[in-house]
Amino acid sequence: MYLSKEEERILNGEEGYAAQKSMEILSSLGDIYGADKLIPVSSCQIAGASYKTIGDAGLFFVSEFAKSSRVKVKSTLNPIGMDSTEWQRMGIKKEFAEKQLDILDAYLKMGIDCSCTCTPYLIGNRPNCGEHVAWSESSAVSFANSVLGAKSNREGGPSSLASSIIGKTPNYGLHLEENRKAGIVIDVKTRIKSYSDVGALGNFVGSIIGNKIPYFKNLELGSDKLKSLGAAMAASGSVALYHVEGLTPEYSKAIKDDLEKIEVGKEEIDENKCKLNSSCDMELICIGCPHCSVGEVKEALDIFKKEGRRFKGDIWICTSRYVKNELERTGIAQEIEKYAKLLADTCMVVTPIEEMYQNTATNSGKAAIYLPSLCKQKVRFGDLESLIRDFK
């Protein structure tokens, strides 16, 4: 991969340790994937923030970087392993919290916006169509590529951090127009209404198409459900970009002739809902994977008010600090707290939930896929309304 004189200087260590290591990461990726050069990015979204997932080795890595670097572009951080201000209310141990706050401090020293969310596009890190970015959270990458029309590969935590320090990323993969075409058509033959429908659809499609780019027909979803669809496909497969006929910005130029077509009906949706269920028991209901928008929290509040307050376990609603602040400003947060814990900065997948619960219910396809393996949970998967009704 071609490097400019300035980039070679950085690679030789003339701009310090962190910049050198960042350039080593990016140039190695460029060589592996056949990139011709580095290109500027307008923003980065950095995973690898929860102490649960990166441990002491990750804490050491980011702390070393923090000694000699600051980011060059707008950069936001993925969820951490707890609510940064209300971790005691979650039942988080002090030792975990101290390590987690050390990680957060290291990222803050680098100038990263530690809003700690998997939905950066809801808090101001929202690239325009055609912009190049370097994002690492799989659901955020899917939303940026598919719904916003921005261009990002599915970065790892270290590579997105490296891009934030250098301000560039290797020019390969989904940064290239020719690699953004659909590879398979998904013809939806049943109505997709609820979040559990969306999660089941995403689980099914992601699990059978691998890293192909799907083109959906007969699918009408709003922004929040598109967010959930992409998250489920990224979790069950390697989908980083999808197109929806009539909805997403690149659909009209994404389709090619003679593509394989798969039909998805009610049978496939119901079957995949069953696959995502491993328990009838519920100790905790948790939503917000990806983080809830204001609209999703309002929907949950309507359900709580309809079903009443007497629940037999805990309810978590996970969102960003930005959204939580907005909900507090409008009084919605105070209403939600009558029924559930409104948590910021974290989600059920990256918090040490396994130390507190064994049976978790969710309406998130992504969470239902990850909770058994990453959190040792038995999962009840379904619509929030039916979960709440059975939780009395």
N, C-alpha and C positions, 0 to 999 in steps of 0.2 A: 504494500500500500504506500502510495506517495505521501511523504511528509514535507511540509514547507520548512524553511530554515528556522522559523520560530518554533515549530513543532519539534524539530530535531534538537533544538536547544533545551526544550523542556524535557525531552526524552533523555538527554545527557545529564540532567540533574541541575541545570543552571537556574531553575525556578524553585528549587527546594524538593524535599522528600515526597510530599503528598502529590505535587504536580507531576513529578517523575513517575511515581507509581501509577498515577491515573493515566498518563500517556502510555505506559507499558501495557496496561489493561486494554486500552482502546486500540492501540496498534496491533496487539496480539489478536483481538477479535476481528479487526479488519483483515489481517492476514488469513485467519482461519476461514472467514466467510467470503473472501475474494472482493473486498471493498476496494474501490480505486483511490479513495481519499477520505478525509474527515470533512464533515459539513457542520455548519453552525446549527445549534438548537435554540429554540426560544424559551424552553422550560424543561425541568426535570422533575420526576416524581420518584422518590427513593424508598425502596423496601429494605427490610433488614433493620427493623427498629425495635421489635419486641425482645426483651431479655429472654423470654421463653424460647424463641427461635434462633437467636444468634449467640446466646450464652456469653461466657467470659472471653472467648476468643473474639467474638464480634465486638464486644466492649473494648478490648485492647486495640483492635483494628481501627475503629472510628476515633478512639482517643488519640492514637498516633497521628491520624490524618488531621485532627483538630489542632494539633500543635503548630502546623505550618501552612494551613490553607483556608481560603474562603471561597465560596461559590461565586461563579461569574454570571449565572443566569437565575431567573426565578426558580426556586426549588422548594418543593413541599415534601413532607415526610408521611410515611405510611402509619397505620395504627400501631400503638405500642401495647404492652401487655396489661395495661390497667388504665383507669381514669386517673389522670395525673394529679388531680386535686381531691378526688373522693375514693381513693383506692382502699381505704380502710372499710368503707361501706360495702365494698365488693367482697371483703374477706381476704384480701391479698396480704401475704406475710410481709413483715417489715424488711427482711433481708432481700426479698425479690424487689420490693419497691425502691430500695436504696440503689440497687444495681440498675434498675430501669431508669431512674432519674439521672444516674451518671451517664447513661447512653444518651438521654435527651439533652443533657448539658453539652456533650461533645458535638452533637449536631447543631445546637444553637450557636456554639462558638464558630462554626463554619458559615454562619449566616443563613442557615436553612430555616424555612418557615415551619416550625414544629406544631402545625395544626393537627397533625397525626390523623390523617383520614385517607381512606381508599377511594374517596370521591372528590379529588382536588378540583374537578370541574364545577362543583357546587360552591366552592369557596373562593373563586377568583382565578385559579390556575386553569383557565379554559382556552386552549389554543383555537385559532381560527382554522377554517378548512384549508388544507395544503401546507400548514406550518409543520416543520420538523421538530419533534420533541424526543426526549429520551426518558420514557416512563418504565417502571418495573412492576408495579402492582398489576396482576393479570387482568382483573376486571376493569381497571382504569385504562389500560392499554386498549382493551377491546372497545370501550366507550369512545376513547379519543379517535381511534382509527375509523370506527364504524359509524357512530352517531354524529361526531364532529367533523370527520373527514381530515383530521390531522394525520401525521405520519410518524409512527413509532414502531420499532421492533419490541418484542417482549424482553426487556432488559432484566438482568439480574441486579441485586442490590449493589454489589461493587461496581458494576459497569455504569449504572445510572449515577452513582456518587462520583465516579470518575468523570462522567460527562458534565456534571454540575460544576466541577472544579475547572475543567478545560473549556467548557462551553461548546463542545462539539461531540459528534458521534460518528462512527464509521458509516459510510454510504453504501448500504446493502439492504437486502430483504425488503421490508415494506416501505422503505424510503424511496424505492424505485417503482415507477408507475406500472411497469410490466408485471410486477409481482403482486399487484393488488386486484387482479381479475378473479372472478368467481371460478371455483373448481368443481362445484356440485350444486344442483338445484334441490331445494327442500320445499316441496309442495304441501302446505298445511291444509288438511282436509277436515279439520275440526276446529271449533271455536276455542281460542285461548283467552281465558278471562281472568283467572286469579294468578297470584304470584306462585302458587304451587303448580298450576298449569305451566307457567313459564319455566319454572325450575325443572319440571319433568321433561319439557321439550328440549331445554338446553342440555340436560344430562344425556338424553337419548342421542341428540345430534352430535354433541361433542365426542361421545364414546364410540361412534361408528365412523366418523369422517377424519379423525386424527388432526392433522394440521392443514387440511384443505380449507379453502375459503367458501363458506356456504352462501347461497343466494336464496332468500326466502320469498315464496309467493303466498298470497292470501293470508297475510299476517298483519293485523292492525294493533299496534301497541303504542302506548305513550312512553315518554322518556324514562320514567322510573322502571317500567317493566322491560324496556330495552336494556337498561342497566343490569337488571337481574338475569336476562337472557344471556348476555355476553359473559357475565360472571360464571354462570353454570356451565357454559360451553368451554370456557377457559379452564375450569376445574376438572371437568370430565375428559377433556381432550387437550389440544394445543391451539385452540382457535383464538387468534389475535385480531381478526378482522372478519366481519360479516356484512352482507348487504341485504336490505329489505326493500322489495319492489314498492316504489311509490313513497318511501319514507326516508331512507338514508341518502346522504348527499351524492354518493358515487354510483348509485345503483344503475343509472342509465348507461354508463360506459363500462360496467363491470361484467356484463353477461357475454358469454361466448357461445357459438353454435355447438351443437352435439354434446352438451354436457350430460353426465349421468344425472338421473333424477330419482329422488326418493320421496315417497308419499308418507305423510305422518297423519294418522287418524286417532280417534279416541282410544282405540285399543293400545297403541304405543304409549300414549300419555298415561293411561291408567296403569299399565304395566310398569312404567318407570317410577310412578308414584309409589307403587308397592316395593320396588327395588330400593328406594331411598328410605324406607321404613324398616327399623330393626327393633322397635320397642313400642308397646302400648302405654308404658308408664311415662309420667312426666314429673320431674322435680323442678324444672326450669323451662320457661318459654323464653326464647331469645330471638329477636328480629334485628335486622340492621347489618346484613352481610350480603352486598355492600352496604355502607352506612346509609341510614334513612335520610331522605329529604324531608323538608317541612311538610310536604303533602302526605308522605307516608306516615309521619307521626300523627297528623290530623286524622287520617283514616283509622289508625289504631285507636285513637282516643274515642272516635265514634263507636267503635266496636266495644270498647270497655264500658262506655256509658250505657250501651244497649244491654250488655250482659251482666252488669253489676260489679261489686267490689270483692265479693267473698271467694277468693281463689285459694287453692290448696298448696300453692308453692310460690316461687319467685318469678317475676317477669322482668326481663332486661330489654331495653330499647337502646341500641347502639347508634351513635351518630357522631358528627364532627363537633368540635368546640364551637365553630362558627354557627352551625345550625342550632345547637343547644342555646347559645346566646340569643339568637333570634326568637326561639321559642320562649325563653324567659322574658324577653322584652314584650311579647304579645300576651303573656299569661298562660300560654298553652302548656309550658313545662310544669307549672304549678298544678294544673289540672291532671296532667299525666302522672305526676308523682303520687296522686291519690290511689293509683292502681299499679304502677310499675316504677322501676328505677330507670331514670333517663341518664345514660352513661355516655361520656364523650371520650375521644382519644383512642378507643379500644374496640375490640369485637370478641365474640365468643371463641373464635378460632385461635387467636394469638394470646389469649389470657390463660392462666393456669386453671382452667375451669375443672379439670379432672381432679383437682384437690378438694373441690367443693361439691360436685355433682357427678352422677353416673348416667342420668337419663335426661336428655335435653330435647325439647320440641322446637321446631322452627318452620317458617314458611319459605326459607331460603334454600334454593337448590344447591348453591355453592357450599353453604354451611353443612347441609345434609351430606354432601360428598366428603368434606374434610373432617367433620367432627369424630367419626369413628376412628380414623387413622391418627390424626394429630392430637386428639383430645380424649381418646379412650371412652367415647360416649356411645350409648345406645340412643338411637334417634327416632323421634316421632315427627314425621313430615306431613304437613297439610296446610290448609288455609288457616289464617290467623283466627277467623271467626269460629271455625269448628274446634280449633285447639283450645280457645278460651272457653267455649261452651262445655268442653269436657274437663276443664281445669277447676271446676267449682267443687 
